[in-house]
Amino acid sequence: MYETEANSATESLKQIPLGGVAAFANLQGKVIARTVLPWSEHCTECAWPTCYSTCDLYSPREDGRCRRFIDGMVRIDCPESINGYLLKIRFKQWGKLWTPGSLNLRPIQKAERIERRDHRIGSVLYQIPLPSPVKNSIIGKRYSLKKRLAVREVKTHQSPTAFLLECYNPASHPISLSISVRSHHKEQLIPFQKLICIEPGFQLVRIPFDEISSIVNLDSPFNIELIPNGTEKETTLYFGLMDFVREATAPQVEAKKIKCVVWDLDNTLWDGVLVENDPAMLRLKPDMLNIIESLDRRGILQSVASKNNHDQAVEVLKQLGIDHFFLYPQISWSPKGDAIQAIARELNIGVDALLFVDDSEFELQQVRSSCPGVRTLDAQHYALVLDMPECQAPATVDGISRRQMYQIEQGRKEVASTFKEDYKAFLKHCDIKLTITSLDSDNLQRVHELTQRTNQMNFSGNRYSRDLLYEILLTPHLDTCVLTCEDRFGSYGIVGFAVIDNREPRMTDLMFSCRIQSKRVEHAFVAHILHHYIAFTGKDFYVSYRKTLRNEPSGQVFADMGLQEIAIVDGVTSLVFPHHAQITDDGIITILTRTPLTPVGQQR
């Protein structure tokens, strides 16, 4: 379900190839119940309603809300699909799909009736000739009602088996898409997050329900969002079903091409048996390194299924310099069929997309019997892997990035599951890095956009025009800090901006994107600035802070860091940090500086 009352555009199904249309029909008969989530158009930096008047990137829809999709949510009727239509979305920068969460499963026929009724009502409301204020009020109330009805508890004895996402990528390159499930409870800070690589063409993404519920308590209110990553301009995607579902049978994911090669180790990847040989004497089979690297360049993932001592085997892989190629390696004394299933589950692909290579006919037979559809190869023929038709794909930079994307996701899972109750330990292991550079012509536009959209973590309330930013850039006594953040799960891009008058010294402006809120980034930056300026000047350091209802919770950072209020003039609070006081630094964030700040009194 979507905002039918605010989106009337329709387009033809002919823009999608017949093969793609047919793929959207694959769920027919395989899903017996589904939720009807009310997806809507949102912004990753949303600070409604303030941003409607303060952000020069605000583009109004007909109902006055912000337009973050270029054409809105465009409906494409598709009788073949399980919900009868597709949504074509051309994401602007910072655009995202958002919905309140619900586990209320409806039988397929009832869900279809709800969708049809919503479309009829929404179409009437959109076309009804009423004054804009009245119409906008009705549309707003209608969508609020849809959200309440969607999350209202219904009597059901069923629980979802998975969250399913149908997506068609019309581009010639993969698109990275993040899905996040966040609890509304403040004490539950760690969300479920999954990084999805949407290949060109159709893709069905299945996330097991247990995988989400192990991270987020889904019995209490939550929301879901979908965000395309690394896109500065527009990104076009077609969406079918986006709901929690109950499936009739275990899902079967069709795969003609090999998506992952799973290697045995002993007498397969290397010559010899680990438990019988000196590990330092083990060597890769001839041309094996070239095969591994070639598969990686083709975008074919690789893993390991081996009966061995885990730590000892991993150490040998490191010794050979190839450990980084293998995702979710399964090294234990358990049956290899279990290992193959675990790898397929972690990679979110079917076992029929795997090729298992082993030197033991017993192990090959065991895997074939326990994992129907898996393809196998006797290790004596390992040199033929690159020539197999199922492994043919061009070698590209995107191929290598595919493996790296999965590694980022693997790290996120491991960290989130390990540090559920210890949030600071979780942040520490996220390996968050904050890079500080100066304002320049290359980043000025992105800083301008940030200043227009920040509210919850804007401590001055200033909105800088491009011209004013350029003036700041040319002013000798004003130091600027442009903050870029990344962690082991990916890059956040530019997330903050600060202006320091180095004559006093005083920080006159500080703002952050809400994407880094609660990650201790603001604490690390303030600590770094205090260290720098007190070291160079030997003076107290001052901060100007215009407190508002929106930024007051985030403004706690100043008290946390030991700054004291000394005056309030024209609504601006002046804070001071004595030069002799001890600076608190919890060491969670790593600070990197590419352009050193200008010491006081030094010419630029």
C-alpha positions as CSV (number, residue, x, y, z in Angstrom):
1,M,0.0,0.0,0.0
2,Y,1.2,3.5,-0.6
3,E,0.1,7.2,-0.6
4,T,-2.6,6.9,-3.2
5,E,-4.2,10.1,-2.0
6,A,-1.1,12.1,-2.9
7,N,0.1,10.3,-6.0
8,S,-2.0,9.9,-9.2
9,A,0.7,9.3,-11.8
10,T,0.5,6.0,-13.7
11,E,2.7,4.6,-16.4
12,S,2.7,1.6,-18.8
13,L,4.1,-1.8,-17.9
14,K,5.8,-1.9,-21.3
15,Q,8.9,-0.1,-19.9
16,I,9.9,-3.3,-18.1
17,P,11.1,-6.3,-20.3
18,L,8.8,-9.3,-20.4
19,G,11.3,-11.4,-18.4
20,G,11.1,-8.8,-15.6
21,V,7.3,-8.7,-15.6
22,A,7.2,-12.5,-15.5
23,A,9.5,-12.5,-12.5
24,F,7.0,-10.4,-10.5
25,A,4.5,-13.3,-10.9
26,N,6.7,-15.9,-9.2
27,L,5.2,-15.4,-5.8
28,Q,1.7,-16.3,-6.8
29,G,0.6,-19.3,-4.8
30,K,3.7,-19.2,-2.6
31,V,2.5,-16.6,-0.1
32,I,-0.6,-17.4,1.9
33,A,-0.8,-14.2,4.0
34,R,0.9,-10.8,4.1
35,T,0.9,-7.5,5.8
36,V,-0.3,-4.3,4.1
37,L,2.3,-1.8,5.1
38,P,1.5,1.9,4.2
39,W,4.7,2.9,2.5
40,S,5.3,6.7,2.1
41,E,7.8,9.2,0.7
42,H,10.3,10.5,3.2
43,C,13.7,12.2,3.6
44,T,16.7,10.8,5.4
45,E,17.3,14.3,7.0
46,C,13.6,15.0,7.8
47,A,12.9,17.6,10.4
48,W,9.2,18.2,9.7
49,P,7.7,20.7,9.7
50,T,10.6,23.2,10.3
51,C,12.4,22.1,7.1
52,Y,9.5,23.2,4.9
53,S,10.4,26.8,5.6
54,T,14.1,26.6,6.2
55,C,15.4,24.1,3.6
56,D,15.9,25.5,0.1
57,L,15.8,21.9,-1.2
58,Y,12.2,21.7,-0.1
59,S,10.0,20.9,-3.1
60,P,6.3,20.8,-2.3
61,R,3.9,18.1,-3.4
62,E,0.3,19.1,-4.2
63,D,-0.6,18.4,-0.5
64,G,2.2,20.6,0.7
65,R,4.4,17.8,2.0
66,C,8.0,17.4,0.8
67,R,8.6,15.8,-2.6
68,R,11.6,13.5,-2.3
69,F,10.8,11.3,-5.3
70,I,11.1,13.1,-8.6
71,D,7.8,11.9,-10.0
72,G,6.3,10.8,-6.8
73,M,5.2,7.2,-6.4
74,V,4.2,6.2,-9.9
75,R,1.8,3.3,-10.2
76,I,2.2,0.6,-12.9
77,D,-0.6,-1.8,-13.0
78,C,0.8,-5.4,-13.1
79,P,-2.0,-8.1,-12.8
80,E,0.8,-10.7,-12.7
81,S,2.2,-9.5,-9.4
82,I,0.9,-10.6,-6.0
83,N,-0.4,-7.1,-5.1
84,G,-1.6,-6.1,-8.6
85,Y,0.7,-3.2,-9.3
86,L,4.3,-2.0,-9.1
87,L,5.7,1.3,-7.8
88,K,8.2,3.2,-10.0
89,I,10.3,5.5,-7.8
90,R,13.0,7.9,-9.0
91,F,14.8,8.7,-5.7
92,K,16.2,12.2,-5.2
93,Q,19.2,12.6,-3.0
94,W,18.2,11.9,0.6
95,G,14.9,10.2,-0.5
96,K,13.8,7.1,1.2
97,L,10.7,4.8,1.5
98,W,9.3,4.7,5.1
99,T,6.5,2.8,6.8
100,P,5.3,2.1,10.3
101,G,5.9,-1.5,11.1
102,S,3.2,-4.1,11.5
103,L,3.0,-7.9,11.8
104,N,-0.8,-8.0,11.1
105,L,-1.1,-10.8,8.4
106,R,-4.1,-10.8,6.1
107,P,-5.0,-13.6,3.8
108,I,-3.9,-12.8,0.2
109,Q,-7.5,-12.1,-1.0
110,K,-8.3,-9.8,1.9
111,A,-5.0,-7.9,1.4
112,E,-5.9,-7.5,-2.2
113,R,-9.3,-6.1,-1.3
114,I,-7.7,-3.6,1.1
115,E,-5.3,-2.5,-1.6
116,R,-8.1,-2.0,-4.2
117,R,-10.3,-0.1,-1.7
118,D,-7.4,2.2,-0.8
119,H,-6.7,2.9,-4.4
120,R,-10.3,3.8,-5.1
121,I,-10.6,6.1,-2.1
122,G,-7.2,7.7,-2.7
123,S,-8.0,8.4,-6.4
124,V,-11.2,10.1,-5.4
125,L,-9.6,12.3,-2.8
126,Y,-6.8,13.2,-5.2
127,Q,-9.2,14.4,-7.9
128,I,-12.0,15.9,-5.7
129,P,-12.3,19.7,-6.4
130,L,-11.8,21.3,-3.0
131,P,-9.9,24.3,-1.8
132,S,-6.2,23.3,-1.2
133,P,-6.2,23.8,2.6
134,V,-9.3,21.6,3.0
135,K,-8.1,19.0,0.5
136,N,-4.7,18.9,2.2
137,S,-6.2,18.4,5.6
138,I,-8.4,15.6,4.4
139,I,-5.4,13.9,2.7
140,G,-3.3,14.2,5.8
141,K,-6.1,12.7,8.0
142,R,-6.6,9.9,5.4
143,Y,-2.9,8.8,5.5
144,S,-2.8,9.0,9.3
145,L,-5.9,6.7,9.4
146,K,-4.2,4.3,7.1
147,K,-1.1,4.1,9.4
148,R,-3.3,3.5,12.4
149,L,-5.3,0.8,10.7
150,A,-2.1,-0.9,9.4
151,V,-0.5,-1.2,12.8
152,R,-3.7,-1.9,14.7
153,E,-3.6,-5.4,16.2
154,V,-5.7,-8.1,14.5
155,K,-6.6,-11.5,15.7
156,T,-4.3,-14.0,14.1
157,H,-2.5,-17.2,15.1
158,Q,0.0,-16.9,12.4
159,S,3.4,-15.2,12.5
160,P,5.5,-14.1,9.5
161,T,8.1,-16.4,8.0
162,A,10.0,-13.6,6.3
163,F,10.1,-10.0,5.0
164,L,10.0,-10.1,1.2
165,L,11.1,-7.3,-1.2
166,E,10.6,-7.5,-4.9
167,C,12.7,-5.1,-6.9
168,Y,13.6,-4.5,-10.5
169,N,16.8,-2.5,-11.3
170,P,16.7,-1.0,-14.8
171,A,20.3,0.2,-14.6
172,S,23.3,-1.6,-16.1
173,H,25.1,-1.6,-12.7
174,P,24.2,-2.9,-9.2
175,I,22.5,-0.5,-6.8
176,S,23.2,-0.7,-3.0
177,L,20.0,-0.5,-0.9
178,S,19.8,-0.4,2.9
179,I,16.9,-1.7,4.8
180,S,16.6,-0.7,8.5
181,V,14.1,-1.8,11.1
182,R,14.1,0.4,14.2
183,S,12.3,0.2,17.5
184,H,10.5,3.2,18.8
185,H,11.8,2.5,22.3
186,K,14.7,4.8,23.2
187,E,16.4,2.1,25.2
188,Q,16.7,-0.1,22.2
189,L,19.3,1.8,20.2
190,I,20.6,-1.0,17.9
191,P,18.5,-1.4,14.8
192,F,18.3,-4.3,12.4
193,Q,20.2,-3.2,9.2
194,K,20.9,-5.1,6.0
195,L,22.8,-3.9,3.0
196,I,21.3,-5.4,-0.2
197,C,23.0,-5.4,-3.6
198,I,20.3,-5.0,-6.2
199,E,21.7,-6.5,-9.4
200,P,20.5,-5.3,-12.8
201,G,17.1,-6.9,-13.6
202,F,14.7,-8.5,-11.2
203,Q,15.6,-9.5,-7.6
204,L,13.7,-11.1,-4.8
205,V,15.1,-10.4,-1.4
206,R,14.1,-12.6,1.4
207,I,15.0,-11.8,5.0
208,P,14.0,-14.5,7.5
209,F,11.7,-13.2,10.2
210,D,13.9,-14.7,12.9
211,E,16.9,-12.7,11.6
212,I,15.1,-9.4,12.2
213,S,13.4,-10.4,15.5
214,S,16.8,-11.5,16.9
215,I,17.9,-7.9,16.8
216,V,14.7,-5.8,17.2
217,N,11.7,-6.5,19.5
218,L,8.9,-6.7,16.9
219,D,6.2,-7.0,19.6
220,S,6.5,-3.3,20.2
221,P,6.1,-0.4,17.8
222,F,8.8,-0.1,15.1
223,N,9.3,1.3,11.6
224,I,11.0,0.2,8.4
225,E,12.9,2.3,5.8
226,L,14.5,1.6,2.5
227,I,17.4,3.9,1.3
228,P,19.4,3.7,-1.8
229,N,23.1,4.3,-1.0
230,G,25.9,6.3,-2.7
231,T,23.6,8.2,-5.0
232,E,24.2,12.0,-5.3
233,K,21.6,12.3,-8.1
234,E,18.7,10.2,-9.0
235,T,18.2,6.4,-8.6
236,T,15.3,4.6,-10.3
237,L,13.9,1.3,-9.0
238,Y,10.7,-0.6,-9.4
239,F,9.1,-2.2,-6.4
240,G,6.6,-5.0,-6.1
241,L,5.8,-6.6,-2.8
242,M,7.4,-5.0,0.3
243,D,5.8,-6.8,3.3
244,F,6.1,-9.4,6.0
245,V,4.7,-12.6,4.7
246,R,3.8,-16.1,5.6
247,E,4.9,-18.5,2.9
248,A,3.2,-21.7,1.9
249,T,6.4,-23.7,1.5
250,A,10.1,-23.1,1.9
251,P,11.2,-20.6,-0.7
252,Q,13.0,-21.7,-3.8
253,V,15.3,-19.0,-5.4
254,E,15.9,-19.7,-9.0
255,A,19.5,-19.3,-10.1
256,K,20.9,-20.2,-13.5
257,K,24.3,-18.6,-12.8
258,I,26.6,-19.6,-10.0
259,K,26.6,-16.9,-7.4
260,C,29.0,-18.5,-4.9
261,V,31.7,-21.1,-5.1
262,V,32.2,-23.0,-1.8
263,W,35.6,-24.6,-1.4
264,D,36.7,-27.6,0.7
265,L,40.2,-27.0,2.0
266,D,42.2,-30.3,2.4
267,N,43.3,-31.6,-1.0
268,T,41.0,-29.1,-2.7
269,L,42.1,-25.5,-2.1
270,W,45.5,-26.6,-1.0
271,D,47.6,-29.8,-1.3
272,G,47.7,-31.9,1.8
273,V,45.6,-32.4,5.0
274,L,45.9,-29.8,7.7
275,V,45.7,-32.2,10.7
276,E,48.4,-34.4,9.2
277,N,50.9,-31.7,8.0
278,D,52.9,-28.8,9.2
279,P,50.6,-25.8,8.5
280,A,53.5,-23.8,7.4
281,M,54.2,-26.3,4.6
282,L,50.7,-26.2,3.0
283,R,50.6,-24.7,-0.4
284,L,47.7,-23.7,-2.7
285,K,47.1,-26.0,-5.7
286,P,48.6,-24.8,-9.0
287,D,46.8,-21.8,-10.4
288,M,44.4,-21.7,-7.5
289,L,45.2,-18.1,-6.6
290,N,44.4,-17.0,-10.1
291,I,41.1,-18.9,-10.0
292,I,40.1,-17.3,-6.7
293,E,41.0,-13.8,-7.9
294,S,39.3,-14.2,-11.2
295,L,36.0,-15.4,-9.6
296,D,36.2,-12.3,-7.3
297,R,36.6,-10.0,-10.2
298,R,33.6,-11.5,-11.9
299,G,31.5,-10.8,-8.8
300,I,31.1,-14.5,-7.9
301,L,31.2,-14.8,-4.1
302,Q,33.3,-17.5,-2.4
303,S,33.1,-19.4,0.9
304,V,34.6,-22.4,2.6
305,A,33.0,-25.6,3.9
306,S,35.6,-27.8,5.6
307,K,35.9,-30.3,8.4
308,N,38.8,-28.9,10.4
309,N,39.8,-27.0,13.5
310,H,38.3,-23.5,12.8
311,D,41.1,-21.3,14.3
312,Q,43.9,-23.4,12.8
313,A,42.3,-23.4,9.3
314,V,41.7,-19.7,9.4
315,E,45.3,-19.1,10.4
316,V,46.4,-21.0,7.3
317,L,44.1,-19.0,5.0
318,K,45.7,-15.8,6.5
319,Q,49.1,-17.3,6.0
320,L,48.3,-17.8,2.3
321,G,46.9,-14.3,2.0
322,I,43.5,-15.3,0.9
323,D,41.3,-15.2,4.0
324,H,39.6,-12.0,2.9
325,F,38.1,-13.7,-0.2
326,F,35.8,-16.0,1.8
327,L,32.4,-15.0,3.2
328,Y,30.8,-16.8,6.2
329,P,33.3,-19.7,6.1
330,Q,31.9,-22.8,7.8
331,I,34.8,-24.7,9.4
332,S,33.9,-27.3,12.0
333,W,33.3,-31.1,12.3
334,S,29.6,-30.8,11.4
335,P,28.1,-32.3,8.3
336,K,29.0,-30.3,5.2
337,G,25.3,-30.2,4.1
338,D,24.7,-28.1,7.2
339,A,27.6,-25.8,6.2
340,I,26.2,-25.3,2.7
341,Q,22.7,-24.4,4.1
342,A,24.3,-22.0,6.5
343,I,26.2,-20.2,3.8
344,A,23.2,-19.9,1.5
345,R,21.2,-18.6,4.4
346,E,23.7,-15.9,5.3
347,L,24.2,-14.8,1.7
348,N,20.4,-14.8,1.2
349,I,20.6,-17.0,-1.9
350,G,19.3,-20.4,-2.8
351,V,21.5,-23.5,-2.5
352,D,21.0,-23.9,-6.3
353,A,23.1,-20.8,-6.7
354,L,26.1,-22.5,-5.0
355,L,28.8,-24.7,-6.5
356,F,30.5,-26.9,-4.0
357,V,34.0,-28.2,-4.7
358,D,35.4,-31.2,-2.7
359,D,37.8,-34.0,-3.2
360,S,35.6,-36.6,-1.3
361,E,32.8,-38.3,-3.2
362,F,31.2,-39.1,0.2
363,E,31.0,-35.4,1.0
364,L,29.7,-34.5,-2.4
365,Q,27.0,-37.1,-2.1
366,Q,26.1,-36.0,1.4
367,V,25.7,-32.4,0.3
368,R,23.6,-33.4,-2.8
369,S,21.3,-35.4,-0.7
370,S,20.8,-32.8,2.0
371,C,20.8,-29.7,-0.3
372,P,18.7,-30.6,-3.4
373,G,19.6,-28.3,-6.3
374,V,23.2,-27.6,-5.2
375,R,25.8,-28.0,-7.9
376,T,28.9,-30.0,-7.1
377,L,32.3,-30.5,-8.7
378,D,35.0,-33.1,-7.9
379,A,38.1,-31.2,-6.8
380,Q,40.2,-33.0,-9.4
381,H,38.5,-30.8,-12.0
382,Y,38.9,-27.6,-10.0
383,A,40.9,-26.0,-12.9
384,L,37.7,-26.1,-15.0
385,V,35.7,-23.7,-12.7
386,L,36.6,-20.5,-14.7
387,D,35.4,-22.2,-18.0
388,M,32.1,-23.4,-16.7
389,P,29.2,-21.6,-18.5
390,E,27.5,-20.9,-15.1
391,C,30.6,-19.0,-14.0
392,Q,30.8,-16.7,-17.0
393,A,30.6,-13.0,-16.1
394,P,32.7,-9.9,-17.1
395,A,35.4,-8.9,-14.7
396,T,34.6,-5.4,-13.3
397,V,35.2,-3.1,-10.3
398,D,31.5,-3.7,-9.4
399,G,32.3,-7.4,-9.1
400,I,34.9,-6.8,-6.4
401,S,32.7,-4.3,-4.6
402,R,30.0,-7.0,-4.4
403,R,32.1,-9.2,-2.1
404,Q,33.1,-6.1,-0.1
405,M,29.4,-5.2,0.3
406,Y,28.7,-8.7,1.8
407,Q,31.7,-8.3,4.1
408,I,30.3,-5.1,5.4
409,E,27.0,-6.8,6.1
410,Q,28.7,-9.8,7.7
411,G,30.5,-7.4,10.1
412,R,27.3,-5.6,11.0
413,K,25.6,-8.9,11.9
414,E,28.5,-10.1,14.0
415,V,28.8,-6.9,15.9
416,A,25.1,-6.3,16.5
417,S,24.5,-9.8,17.8
418,T,27.5,-9.6,20.2
419,F,26.9,-6.2,21.7
420,K,23.1,-6.0,22.2
421,E,23.3,-4.8,25.7
422,D,26.5,-2.8,25.7
423,Y,25.9,0.1,23.3
424,K,29.3,1.8,23.8
425,A,31.1,-1.5,23.2
426,F,29.0,-1.8,20.0
427,L,30.1,1.6,18.9
428,K,33.7,0.9,19.6
429,H,33.6,-2.2,17.5
430,C,31.9,-0.3,14.7
431,D,35.3,1.3,14.1
432,I,33.8,4.8,13.5
433,K,36.2,7.2,11.8
434,L,35.6,11.0,11.7
435,T,37.6,12.8,9.0
436,I,38.0,16.6,9.4
437,T,38.8,18.8,6.4
438,S,38.3,22.5,5.7
439,L,35.6,24.1,3.6
440,D,36.6,24.3,0.0
441,S,35.1,24.7,-3.5
442,D,34.7,20.9,-3.8
443,N,32.6,20.3,-0.7
444,L,30.8,23.7,-0.5
445,Q,27.7,22.5,-2.2
446,R,27.2,19.5,0.0
447,V,27.9,21.6,3.1
448,H,25.2,24.1,1.9
449,E,22.7,21.3,1.6
450,L,23.6,20.1,5.1
451,T,23.1,23.5,6.6
452,Q,19.7,23.7,5.0
453,R,18.4,20.5,6.3
454,T,19.8,20.0,9.9
455,N,17.5,20.8,12.8
456,Q,17.8,18.3,15.6
457,M,21.6,18.7,15.7
458,N,21.9,22.3,14.5
459,F,23.2,24.3,17.5
460,S,23.1,27.7,16.0
461,G,20.0,27.6,13.9
462,N,21.9,29.2,11.0
463,R,21.0,28.5,7.4
464,Y,23.9,29.4,5.1
465,S,23.5,30.5,1.5
466,R,26.3,29.5,-0.9
467,D,27.5,33.1,-1.1
468,L,27.8,33.3,2.7
469,L,29.7,30.0,2.8
470,Y,32.1,31.4,0.2
471,E,32.6,34.5,2.4
472,I,33.4,32.3,5.4
473,L,35.8,30.4,3.3
474,L,37.7,33.7,2.5
475,T,37.7,35.1,6.0
476,P,41.1,34.6,7.7
477,H,40.0,34.5,11.3
478,L,37.3,31.8,10.7
479,D,38.4,28.2,10.8
480,T,36.0,25.7,9.2
481,C,35.6,22.0,9.8
482,V,33.8,19.8,7.3
483,L,33.2,16.4,8.9
484,T,33.0,13.1,7.0
485,C,32.1,9.9,8.8
486,E,32.5,6.2,8.0
487,D,32.4,2.9,9.9
488,R,33.0,-0.7,9.2
489,F,29.5,-0.9,7.6
490,G,30.0,1.9,5.1
491,S,30.3,5.7,4.6
492,Y,27.9,8.3,5.9
493,G,29.4,11.0,3.7
494,I,29.5,14.6,5.0
495,V,27.8,14.7,8.3
496,G,28.8,17.9,10.0
497,F,30.0,21.4,9.7
498,A,31.6,23.8,12.3
499,V,32.9,27.4,12.3
500,I,35.4,28.6,14.8
501,D,36.5,32.2,15.3
502,N,40.1,31.6,16.1
503,R,40.6,35.1,17.7
504,E,38.8,34.3,21.0
505,P,38.6,31.2,20.3
506,R,34.8,30.5,20.0
507,M,32.8,28.0,18.1
508,T,30.1,30.1,16.5
509,D,28.5,27.3,14.6
510,L,28.1,23.5,14.9
511,M,25.7,21.2,13.1
512,F,25.4,17.5,12.4
513,S,23.3,15.2,10.3
514,C,20.8,13.2,12.4
515,R,22.3,10.1,10.7
516,I,25.1,10.1,13.3
517,Q,23.0,10.9,16.3
518,S,23.7,8.8,19.4
519,K,27.0,7.5,17.9
520,R,29.2,9.7,20.1
521,V,30.6,11.5,17.0
522,E,29.6,14.9,18.4
523,H,31.4,14.1,21.7
524,A,34.6,13.1,19.8
525,F,34.6,16.2,17.7
526,V,34.1,18.6,20.6
527,A,36.9,16.8,22.5
528,H,39.2,17.2,19.5
529,I,38.4,20.9,19.1
530,L,39.0,21.6,22.8
531,H,42.4,19.8,22.7
532,H,43.4,21.7,19.5
533,Y,42.6,25.2,20.5
534,I,43.5,25.1,24.2
535,A,46.9,23.6,23.2
536,F,47.6,26.4,20.7
537,T,46.2,29.3,22.7
538,G,46.4,28.3,26.4
539,K,43.0,30.1,26.7
540,D,39.5,29.1,27.7
541,F,37.4,27.9,24.8
542,Y,33.9,29.3,24.1
543,V,30.8,28.0,22.3
544,S,27.7,29.9,21.1
545,Y,24.5,27.7,21.4
546,R,21.0,28.8,20.4
547,K,18.9,26.4,22.3
548,T,15.6,25.1,20.8
549,L,13.1,22.4,21.6
550,R,14.5,20.4,18.7
551,N,18.2,20.7,19.4
552,E,18.0,20.6,23.2
553,P,18.3,16.8,23.6
554,S,21.4,16.7,21.3
555,G,22.7,19.8,23.1
556,Q,23.4,17.6,26.1
557,V,26.8,17.0,24.5
558,F,28.0,20.3,25.8
559,A,27.2,19.4,29.4
560,D,28.6,15.9,28.9
561,M,31.9,17.5,27.8
562,G,32.1,19.9,30.8
563,L,31.2,23.2,29.2
564,Q,29.5,25.7,31.5
565,E,26.8,28.3,30.8
566,I,28.0,31.8,31.6
567,A,25.5,34.1,29.8
568,I,22.4,34.3,27.6
569,V,22.3,37.2,25.1
570,D,19.5,37.6,22.5
571,G,18.5,33.9,22.9
572,V,22.1,32.7,22.4
573,T,23.7,30.8,25.3
574,S,27.4,31.4,25.8
575,L,29.3,28.3,27.1
576,V,32.9,28.1,28.3
577,F,35.4,25.3,28.8
578,P,38.2,26.4,31.2
579,H,41.7,25.8,29.8
580,H,42.9,24.0,32.9
581,A,40.0,21.5,33.0
582,Q,40.4,17.9,32.0
583,I,39.0,17.0,28.6
584,T,36.8,13.9,28.5
585,D,37.5,11.5,25.6
586,D,36.0,8.0,25.6
587,G,38.1,6.9,22.7
588,I,35.2,5.4,20.8
589,I,35.7,7.5,17.6
590,T,39.0,7.7,15.6
591,I,39.7,11.3,14.4
592,L,41.5,11.8,11.1
593,T,42.6,15.2,9.9
594,R,43.4,15.8,6.2
595,T,43.7,19.6,6.5
596,P,45.1,20.8,9.8
597,L,43.2,23.5,11.5
598,T,44.8,27.0,11.4
599,P,46.6,27.8,14.6
600,V,45.7,31.1,16.1
601,G,47.7,34.0,14.6
602,Q,49.1,31.9,11.7
603,Q,48.6,33.2,8.2
604,R,46.8,30.9,5.7
